[in-house]
């Protein structure tokens, strides 16, 4: 399976963006991002629908020349460097969801979208997603692009052969707790030796954390990654390993792809965009897959934003362009083109998203992902979550892949978190 566009920037200290952006002097002259009638939009490959961007250029051609530039490599670093350098800053900039918290402390480097009338659009978007673009001071710097509701993707015939529930409604109803999910994994392996429910325990841990309303650092800048919500997610992941329902394979490798194609890895907890990864990575499995609810409640994995930088000379026009690109109809197109699941609930009933998907046995997958997107728990998105969550994720991976003792791994994770928290000025 190809590496997802969201899988490239999982690590690194969260303070990097805040530090770099903070270097821009408050109140200094901000250079123009565009020249003449140009308006520059920065985004990354797969970050927006190419069709919608092309249509936006044509739609606003009489008013402004929209120059949409796809930035390769480490997008966040390039945007931060450009803004810190105070030159050639884009008018409109995409902000990746996993980086969003790093930009929020520097909200003054972006236009507060509330001043342009953003509030009148709020009811059209998922409330929890809308709130992720708002800084602690109340200013709004990010307008929602997409979201990544997580569901249970599984191979219909393998589940049926193993004597498990196999119709989506039955899988949703009968594997609705982690205990039932793990028990199904044990039955699967017993009845079809050599078959594993999941690739690794990391997906259990991360999705269990993302199901809740807390992460690693709270609003008061206290580390909370040692509290019960993380400990419970850790225990679930360790339990998955103990009960033997995960493979010894590494995600994204040829061996994993081969196991998926042969049916030896017939199941995964994946975000909406993972359906496109499966289609591209293992096309020979067309028709085998179905989508059901994940255990307990949905999690979210992914989703980004568009912002207007302080360099923009025509913020009203930029806002007009943003709101058109990200309206319900265009978000539906974004899902068809690039797997960007809409943050606009009105999209879910549109014809484009009501088409049966042959790859998923004719299932209308929006019937699962749509309701899931509307049930995501709201969690505070701290700028320090990435830095202080990474040691825990690294150590649970060591438990799953290397067989490290879970107690030792937890202790090592907490030691690393203490050092990082001290360096970042986070209370432990």
C-alpha positions in Angstrom: 0.0 0.0 0.0 1.4 3.4 -1.0 2.4 5.7 1.8 -0.5 8.0 2.6 -0.1 11.7 2.0 -0.8 12.0 5.7 1.9 9.6 6.8 5.0 11.8 6.0 5.0 14.2 8.9 4.2 12.2 12.0 7.4 13.1 14.0 9.4 16.1 15.1 9.1 18.7 17.8 5.8 20.6 17.7 7.5 23.7 18.9 9.4 24.1 15.6 6.6 25.9 13.9 5.7 28.1 16.8 9.4 29.1 17.3 9.9 29.9 13.6 6.7 31.8 13.2 7.3 33.6 16.4 10.4 35.1 14.9 8.2 37.3 12.7 8.2 40.7 14.5 4.8 41.8 15.5 3.6 44.9 13.7 6.4 44.8 11.0 5.7 45.5 7.4 4.5 42.3 5.8 5.5 41.8 2.2 2.9 41.2 -0.5 2.3 37.6 -1.4 1.0 38.4 -4.9 1.9 40.9 -7.6 -0.5 42.7 -9.8 -3.6 40.7 -10.3 -2.0 37.5 -9.1 -3.2 35.6 -6.0 -0.9 32.7 -4.9 -2.3 29.6 -3.3 0.1 27.0 -1.7 -1.0 23.5 -1.1 0.5 20.0 -1.4 -0.2 17.1 -3.8 -3.5 15.6 -2.9 -4.3 18.5 -0.5 -7.1 19.8 -2.8 -9.1 18.4 -5.7 -7.2 19.2 -8.9 -10.6 19.5 -10.6 -11.9 22.1 -8.1 -8.6 24.1 -8.3 -8.9 24.2 -12.1 -12.5 25.3 -11.9 -11.6 28.0 -9.3 -9.0 29.4 -11.7 -11.6 29.6 -14.4 -14.3 31.0 -12.2 -12.3 33.9 -10.8 -10.2 34.6 -14.0 -11.9 37.9 -14.6 -11.2 39.2 -11.1 -7.8 37.7 -10.3 -5.2 35.3 -11.7 -5.2 32.5 -9.2 -1.8 30.8 -9.2 -2.1 27.4 -7.4 1.3 26.0 -6.5 1.8 22.5 -5.3 4.7 22.5 -2.8 6.7 19.2 -2.6 8.8 17.8 0.2 8.3 19.0 3.7 5.5 21.5 3.2 5.3 22.8 6.8 9.0 23.6 6.9 8.9 25.4 3.5 5.9 27.5 4.6 7.4 28.4 7.9 10.7 29.3 6.3 9.0 31.5 3.8 6.9 33.3 6.4 9.9 33.8 8.7 11.9 35.2 5.8 9.2 37.8 5.3 9.2 37.5 1.5 7.3 35.6 -1.3 4.6 34.6 1.2 1.5 33.0 -0.5 -1.8 34.8 -0.1 -3.7 31.5 0.7 -1.9 28.7 2.4 -3.0 25.1 3.1 -2.3 24.0 6.7 -2.1 20.3 7.3 -4.2 19.0 10.1 -1.4 17.3 11.9 0.5 20.6 12.0 -2.5 22.9 12.8 -1.8 23.2 16.5 1.7 24.5 15.7 0.3 27.4 13.8 -2.4 28.4 16.3 -0.1 30.2 18.8 1.0 32.5 16.0 -2.5 33.4 14.8 -1.5 37.0 14.3 0.5 35.9 11.2 -2.8 35.0 9.6 -6.0 36.9 8.8 -8.7 36.2 11.4 -11.4 34.7 9.2 -14.1 36.0 11.5 -13.4 39.5 10.3 -14.3 38.4 6.8 -17.6 36.9 7.8 -16.7 33.3 8.5 -19.3 32.9 11.2 -22.1 32.9 8.7 -20.7 29.7 7.2 -20.2 27.8 10.5 -23.5 25.9 10.5 -22.5 24.3 7.2 -19.4 22.5 8.7 -18.8 19.9 11.3 -18.6 21.7 14.6 -15.6 19.9 16.0 -13.7 20.4 12.7 -14.6 24.1 12.6 -13.3 24.5 16.2 -9.9 23.0 15.3 -9.1 26.1 13.2 -9.7 28.5 16.1 -6.8 29.7 18.3 -7.0 30.2 22.1 -7.6 33.9 21.6 -10.7 33.1 19.6 -9.4 34.1 16.2 -10.0 31.7 13.3 -7.1 31.0 11.1 -8.1 27.8 9.4 -11.2 27.1 7.2 -12.0 23.4 7.1 -11.0 21.3 4.1 -11.6 17.6 5.0 -11.7 15.2 7.9 -10.6 11.6 8.4 -13.3 9.5 10.2 -12.1 6.0 11.0 -14.0 2.9 10.3 -13.4 -0.9 10.2 -12.4 -2.0 6.7 -12.6 -5.8 6.2 -12.7 -8.5 3.5 -16.2 -9.9 3.3 -15.4 -13.5 2.1 -12.6 -14.0 4.6 -14.9 -13.0 7.5 -17.6 -15.3 6.1 -15.2 -18.2 5.7 -14.0 -17.7 9.3 -17.6 -17.9 10.6 -17.5 -14.2 11.7 -20.2 -11.6 11.0 -19.7 -10.5 7.5 -22.5 -8.1 6.5 -21.5 -4.5 7.3 -24.5 -3.9 9.7 -23.8 -7.2 11.5 -20.0 -6.4 11.8 -20.9 -3.0 13.2 -23.4 -4.4 15.7 -21.5 -7.5 16.8 -17.9 -6.1 17.0 -18.9 -2.9 18.7 -16.5 -3.2 21.7 -12.8 -3.7 21.8 -13.3 -7.1 23.6 -15.6 -8.4 20.9 -13.2 -7.0 18.3 -10.3 -8.9 19.8 -12.3 -12.0 20.3 -13.2 -11.9 16.6 -9.5 -11.7 15.9 -8.8 -14.8 17.9 -11.6 -16.7 16.1 -10.3 -15.6 12.8 -6.8 -16.9 13.6 -8.0 -20.2 15.0 -10.3 -20.9 12.0 -7.9 -19.6 9.3 -4.4 -20.2 10.7 -1.9 -17.6 9.5 -4.5 -14.9 9.2 -4.3 -11.8 11.4 -7.0 -9.2 12.1 -4.6 -6.2 12.1 -1.1 -5.4 10.9 0.2 -4.0 14.2 -0.8 -2.7 17.6 -0.1 0.9 16.7 -3.4 1.3 15.0 -5.2 0.1 18.2 -3.3 2.5 20.4 -3.6 5.6 18.2 -7.3 5.0 17.4 -8.1 4.4 21.0 -6.5 7.7 22.0 -8.2 9.5 19.1 -11.6 8.2 20.2 -11.4 10.3 23.4 -11.6 14.0 24.2 -8.1 14.3 25.6 -4.6 13.9 24.1 -1.2 14.6 25.6 -1.2 18.2 26.7 -4.1 20.2 28.1 -5.1 23.9 27.7 -3.1 24.8 30.8 0.1 23.4 29.3 0.2 20.4 31.5 1.4 17.0 30.3 -1.5 14.5 30.5 -0.1 11.7 28.5 0.5 9.7 31.7 -3.2 9.7 32.6 -5.9 7.1 32.4 -7.0 7.8 28.8 -3.5 7.1 27.5 -2.9 4.2 29.9 -6.1 2.6 28.8 -5.2 2.9 25.1 -1.7 1.5 25.9 -3.3 -1.5 27.7 -5.6 -2.2 24.8 -2.7 -2.2 22.4 -0.7 -4.6 24.6 -3.7 -6.8 24.9 -4.0 -7.0 21.1 -0.4 -8.2 21.1 -0.9 -10.7 23.9 -3.9 -12.2 22.2 -2.1 -12.7 19.0 -4.5 -10.9 16.7 -1.7 -8.7 15.0 0.9 -9.7 12.5 4.7 -9.2 12.6 4.6 -7.2 9.4 5.4 -3.5 9.0 2.8 -1.2 7.4 3.5 -0.1 3.9 6.0 -2.9 3.1 5.7 -5.3 0.1 5.1 -8.2 2.6 2.1 -6.4 4.1 0.7 -5.7 0.6 1.1 -9.4 -0.3 -0.6 -10.4 3.0 -3.5 -8.1 2.3 -3.9 -9.3 -1.3 -3.9 -13.0 -0.2 -6.4 -12.4 2.5 -4.0 -13.1 5.4 -4.5 -9.4 6.5 -8.2 -9.0 5.8 -9.0 -6.2 8.2 -7.8 -2.7 9.3 -9.0 0.3 11.2 -8.6 3.0 8.5 -9.7 6.6 7.9 -11.9 7.4 4.9 -8.8 8.2 2.9 -7.5 4.7 3.5 -10.1 3.4 1.0 -8.1 5.1 -1.7 -4.9 3.8 -0.4 -6.3 0.2 -0.6 -7.5 0.8 -4.2 -4.1 2.1 -5.3 -2.0 -0.3 -3.2 -3.9 -3.6 -3.8 -6.1 -3.2 -6.8 -6.6 -6.9 -7.3 -8.7 -7.0 -4.1 -11.5 -5.1 -5.8 -14.9 -6.3 -4.7 -13.7 -8.0 -1.6 -14.0 -5.2 0.9 -16.7 -3.8 3.0 -16.8 -0.9 5.6 -18.3 -1.2 9.1 -18.2 0.9 12.3 -15.0 0.8 14.4 -15.4 -0.6 17.9 -16.9 1.7 20.6 -17.0 5.0 18.7 -15.3 6.6 15.7 -11.9 8.3 15.8 -10.5 10.9 13.4 -7.3 10.7 11.5 -6.5 13.5 9.2 -8.0 16.6 7.7 -6.6 20.0 6.8 -7.4 23.7 6.4 -7.0 26.7 4.2 -5.8 30.0 5.7 -5.2 33.6 4.5 -1.8 35.0 5.4 -1.2 38.5 6.6 0.7 39.0 3.3 -2.5 38.9 1.3 -3.5 42.3 -0.2 -7.0 41.2 -1.1 -8.2 39.1 1.9 -11.9 39.6 1.0 -11.3 38.1 -2.5 -9.1 35.4 -1.0 -11.9 34.5 1.4 -14.4 34.4 -1.5 -12.2 31.9 -3.3 -11.7 29.8 -0.2 -15.4 29.5 0.7 -16.2 28.5 -2.9 -13.4 25.9 -3.1 -14.6 24.4 0.2 -18.4 24.5 -0.3 -20.4 21.3 0.0 -20.5 20.5 -3.8 -16.7 21.0 -4.2 -15.9 19.0 -1.1 -17.9 16.1 -2.6 -15.7 16.4 -5.7 -12.6 16.5 -3.5 -13.6 13.1 -2.0 -14.0 11.6 -5.5 -10.7 13.0 -6.8 -8.4 12.8 -3.8 -10.1 10.9 -0.9 -10.7 14.2 1.0 -13.7 13.3 3.1 -16.0 16.4 3.4 -16.2 18.5 6.5 -19.6 19.6 5.1 -22.4 17.2 6.1 -24.6 18.5 3.2 -22.1 16.7 0.9 -23.0 13.2 2.3 -26.4 13.2 0.6 -25.2 14.4 -2.8 -25.4 12.2 -5.8 -21.6 11.9 -6.2 -21.3 10.4 -2.7 -24.4 8.1 -3.0 -22.9 6.0 -5.8 -22.3 2.3 -4.9 -18.6 1.6 -4.9 -17.7 -1.6 -6.8 -14.4 -1.9 -4.9 -16.4 -2.3 -1.7 -18.9 -4.7 -3.1 -21.4 -2.1 -4.2 -21.6 -0.6 -0.7 -22.3 3.1 -0.3 -19.3 3.8 2.0 -20.6 7.3 2.9 -23.3 5.6 4.9 -20.6 4.6 7.4 -18.1 7.4 7.1 -20.7 10.2 7.1 -22.3 9.3 10.5 -18.9 8.6 11.9 -17.7 12.1 11.0 -20.5 13.6 12.9 -19.8 11.6 16.1 -16.1 12.6 16.6 -15.2 13.5 20.2 -13.9 17.1 20.5 -10.3 17.2 21.8 -8.1 20.1 22.6 -5.3 20.3 20.0 -2.2 21.4 21.7 0.9 22.7 19.9 2.9 20.2 22.0 0.9 17.1 21.3 3.1 15.9 18.5 6.3 16.3 20.5 4.9 14.6 23.7 2.9 12.0 21.9 5.7 10.7 19.8 7.8 8.9 22.5 4.6 7.0 23.6 3.9 6.0 20.0 7.5 5.0 19.4 7.5 2.8 22.5 4.2 1.1 21.8 5.6 0.3 18.3 8.7 -1.2 20.0 6.3 -3.5 22.0 4.5 -4.6 18.9 7.4 -5.0 16.4 10.4 -5.7 18.7 8.6 -7.5 21.5 9.9 -5.0 24.1 8.5 -5.5 27.6 5.5 -3.3 27.9 6.3 -2.0 31.4 9.9 -1.1 30.4 8.5 0.5 27.2 6.0 2.6 29.2 8.7 3.7 31.7 11.1 4.7 28.8 8.3 6.6 27.1 7.5 8.6 30.3 11.2 9.4 30.8 11.5 10.8 27.3 8.3 12.8 27.8 9.7 14.3 31.0 12.8 15.5 29.2 10.9 16.9 26.2 8.3 18.6 28.5 11.1 20.3 30.4 12.7 21.5 27.2 9.3 22.9 25.9 8.3 24.4 29.2 5.3 22.0 29.7 4.4 21.1 33.2 4.8 17.4 34.0 
